Amino acid sequence: MSKICQITGKKALVGNNVSHSKRRTKRRFNVNLFTKKFYWVEQDCWISLKISAAGLRLINKVGLDAALKQAAEKGYLNA
């Protein structure tokens, strides 16, 4: 599975490492991902999600069911 948040759709960005002499080499800015298990009350089951820290905050704010519905509407959830 790739490094993409299943709730927010965040993925790695590409940028430059800049040295003191201003030489630039390519680098990746990875997402702060966690693999976390949640208990989904509506379906009465445990689900495992690969989510970013921002996705975790979103679940805490709006709830798991609402966050999963938003992710499914936007196409981030591959389940």
Secondary structure, DSSP 8 states (H G I E B T S, - for coil): --SB-TTT--B-EEEEEE-TT--EEEEEE---EEEEEEEETTTTEEEEEEEEHHHHHHHHHH-HHHHHHHHHHHT----
